Amino acid sequence: MQTWFTSDLHLGHHNIIGYCDRPFAGVEEMNAALLDNWNRLVDPDDTVWVVGDFAMGRIEESLGLTARLHGHKILVAGNHDRCWYGHGSRGEEWVDRYLSAGFERIVQGSASVELDDQVSATVCHFPYRGDSHDRDRYVEHRPVDDGSWLVHGHVHEKWAREGRMINVGVDVAGYRPIRATAIAEMVRSASQSLRGEAG
């Protein structure tokens, strides 16, 4: 059994293809590729952390795709997820629909995760700093930078790693989930280089 991370699929969102220069002719092709890439890697007993912004467009159709994806799915809600607590009472009304669609748990804000038996990190949709836009939005919803490594989304193609922030968005991950153990190796490798830069 493996653990995986992914973010910012934006299933059903036609405009994301142009915004992020995704190599798809249309939303149907994008949805099919994202589902196929996921299911070729993830086994039914694996766990997948979706770090926000899962489905948009016609929400009944795009959220309905959850059931076709392998694994035990946990959603760390992002600003484009209708169940996100940043939407107030409207968000609360959507939680049960996301659970009924196939998510086993909805995480609001951030959580601690074990990437392997030696490396842990914080997971949140938002990075400590940086944005997919020209200014940092949702500042009040970002995690406090306490020195932990952070697994996040939200920035799309802006970076794969920036300092102690690791973006697991599909736009920098070949449109597929990333294995937790691969992220742990990134943390180990980058920690050495960051120590070297500090020294």
C-alpha positions as CSV (number, residue, x, y, z in Angstrom):
1,M,0.0,0.0,0.0
2,Q,1.4,3.4,-1.1
3,T,0.5,7.0,-0.2
4,W,0.3,9.6,-3.0
5,F,-0.2,13.3,-3.2
6,T,-1.7,15.4,-6.0
7,S,-3.3,18.8,-6.4
8,D,-5.1,21.2,-8.7
9,L,-6.6,18.8,-11.1
10,H,-9.4,21.3,-11.9
11,L,-11.5,18.5,-13.4
12,G,-14.1,19.9,-15.7
13,H,-12.5,23.3,-15.9
14,H,-12.1,24.3,-19.5
15,N,-10.3,27.6,-18.9
16,I,-7.5,26.0,-16.9
17,I,-6.1,24.5,-20.1
18,G,-5.3,28.0,-21.4
19,Y,-4.4,29.5,-18.0
20,C,-1.7,26.9,-17.4
21,D,-0.9,25.9,-21.0
22,R,-2.0,22.3,-20.4
23,P,-1.5,20.1,-23.5
24,F,-5.1,19.1,-24.0
25,A,-7.5,19.9,-26.8
26,G,-10.5,20.2,-24.5
27,V,-11.8,19.4,-21.1
28,E,-12.9,15.8,-22.0
29,E,-9.4,15.0,-23.1
30,M,-7.9,16.6,-19.9
31,N,-10.3,14.7,-17.6
32,A,-9.6,11.4,-19.4
33,A,-5.8,11.9,-19.2
34,L,-5.9,12.8,-15.5
35,L,-8.0,9.8,-14.6
36,D,-6.0,7.5,-16.7
37,N,-2.6,8.7,-15.2
38,W,-4.0,8.4,-11.7
39,N,-5.4,4.9,-12.2
40,R,-2.3,3.6,-13.8
41,L,-0.2,4.5,-10.7
42,V,-2.6,4.1,-7.8
43,D,-3.9,0.8,-6.6
44,P,-7.3,0.4,-5.0
45,D,-5.7,0.0,-1.5
46,D,-3.5,3.0,-1.8
47,T,-4.2,6.4,-0.2
48,V,-4.3,9.6,-2.2
49,W,-4.1,13.1,-0.6
50,V,-5.8,15.5,-3.0
51,V,-4.3,18.9,-1.9
52,G,-7.2,21.0,-3.1
53,D,-8.9,22.3,-6.2
54,F,-10.2,18.9,-7.4
55,A,-13.3,19.6,-9.5
56,M,-14.8,22.6,-11.2
57,G,-17.0,23.2,-14.3
58,R,-20.3,21.3,-14.2
59,I,-19.8,20.2,-10.6
60,E,-22.3,17.2,-10.7
61,E,-20.3,15.8,-13.6
62,S,-16.7,16.7,-12.5
63,L,-17.2,15.7,-8.8
64,G,-18.9,12.5,-10.0
65,L,-15.5,11.5,-11.5
66,T,-14.3,10.8,-7.9
67,A,-15.8,7.4,-7.9
68,R,-13.8,6.3,-11.0
69,L,-10.4,7.0,-9.2
70,H,-8.6,4.3,-7.4
71,G,-7.6,4.5,-3.8
72,H,-8.7,5.9,-0.5
73,K,-9.1,9.6,-1.2
74,I,-8.6,12.4,1.3
75,L,-9.3,16.0,0.2
76,V,-7.4,18.9,1.8
77,A,-9.9,21.5,0.7
78,G,-8.7,24.4,-1.5
79,N,-10.2,27.7,-2.5
80,H,-11.9,26.2,-5.6
81,D,-13.5,23.3,-3.7
82,R,-17.1,24.0,-2.9
83,C,-16.7,22.4,0.5
84,W,-13.9,24.7,1.5
85,Y,-14.5,26.4,4.9
86,G,-13.4,29.7,3.5
87,H,-16.8,29.8,1.7
88,G,-18.6,29.9,5.1
89,S,-21.9,28.2,5.4
90,R,-22.1,27.6,1.7
91,G,-19.0,25.4,2.1
92,E,-20.4,23.5,5.0
93,E,-23.4,22.5,2.9
94,W,-21.1,20.8,0.3
95,V,-19.1,18.6,2.7
96,D,-21.6,15.7,2.6
97,R,-21.7,15.8,-1.2
98,Y,-17.9,15.5,-1.4
99,L,-18.0,12.6,1.0
100,S,-20.9,10.9,-0.9
101,A,-18.9,11.4,-4.2
102,G,-16.1,9.2,-2.8
103,F,-13.8,11.2,-0.5
104,E,-13.3,9.4,2.8
105,R,-12.3,12.5,4.6
106,I,-12.2,16.3,4.1
107,V,-9.4,18.3,5.8
108,Q,-9.9,22.0,6.3
109,G,-6.8,24.1,6.7
110,S,-3.7,22.0,7.2
111,A,-2.6,18.6,8.7
112,S,0.6,16.7,9.6
113,V,1.5,13.8,7.4
114,E,4.2,11.1,7.5
115,L,5.9,10.8,4.1
116,D,7.9,7.8,5.2
117,D,9.2,6.4,8.5
118,Q,11.7,9.3,8.9
119,V,10.2,12.3,7.2
120,S,7.1,14.3,8.1
121,A,5.6,17.4,6.7
122,T,2.6,19.8,6.9
123,V,0.1,19.5,4.1
124,C,-2.1,22.5,3.0
125,H,-3.6,23.7,-0.2
126,F,-1.8,27.0,0.2
127,P,1.9,27.6,0.3
128,Y,3.6,29.7,3.0
129,R,4.0,32.4,0.4
130,G,3.5,32.7,-3.4
131,D,0.5,32.4,-5.6
132,S,-0.7,31.5,-9.1
133,H,-1.5,35.2,-9.5
134,D,0.7,38.2,-9.2
135,R,-0.1,38.8,-5.5
136,D,-0.6,36.5,-2.5
137,R,-4.3,35.8,-2.0
138,Y,-6.0,34.0,1.0
139,V,-3.2,35.1,3.3
140,E,-5.4,34.5,6.4
141,H,-5.8,30.8,5.3
142,R,-2.2,30.0,4.9
143,P,-0.2,27.9,7.3
144,V,2.2,29.5,9.7
145,D,5.8,28.9,8.6
146,D,7.2,27.1,11.7
147,G,10.2,25.6,9.8
148,S,8.3,22.5,8.7
149,W,8.4,21.2,5.2
150,L,5.1,21.9,3.4
151,V,3.4,19.9,0.7
152,H,1.0,22.2,-1.1
153,G,-0.8,23.1,-4.3
154,H,-2.3,26.4,-5.5
155,V,0.6,27.8,-7.5
156,H,0.1,25.5,-10.5
157,E,3.1,25.7,-12.8
158,K,5.0,28.4,-10.9
159,W,7.4,26.0,-9.2
160,A,7.9,22.4,-8.2
161,R,10.0,23.3,-5.1
162,E,10.7,26.6,-3.5
163,G,12.7,26.4,-0.3
164,R,10.8,24.1,2.1
165,M,7.7,24.2,0.0
166,I,6.9,21.3,-2.4
167,N,4.2,21.8,-5.0
168,V,2.3,18.5,-5.8
169,G,0.1,20.2,-8.4
170,V,-0.5,18.2,-11.6
171,D,1.0,21.1,-13.7
172,V,4.5,20.3,-12.4
173,A,4.1,16.6,-11.9
174,G,3.4,15.3,-15.4
175,Y,-0.4,15.4,-14.7
176,R,-0.1,12.5,-12.3
177,P,0.1,11.9,-8.5
178,I,3.5,11.9,-6.7
179,R,4.4,9.0,-4.4
180,A,5.0,10.0,-0.8
181,T,8.3,8.3,-0.7
182,A,9.5,10.3,-3.7
183,I,8.5,13.5,-1.8
184,A,10.5,12.3,1.2
185,E,13.5,11.8,-1.0
186,M,13.1,15.3,-2.3
187,V,13.0,16.6,1.3
188,R,16.2,14.7,2.2
189,S,18.1,15.8,-0.8
190,A,16.9,19.4,-0.6
191,S,17.6,19.6,3.2
192,Q,21.2,18.8,2.5
193,S,21.5,21.5,-0.2
194,L,19.7,24.0,2.0
195,R,22.1,23.3,4.9
196,G,25.0,23.7,2.5
197,E,23.6,27.1,1.4
198,A,23.2,28.2,5.0
199,G,26.8,27.1,5.9
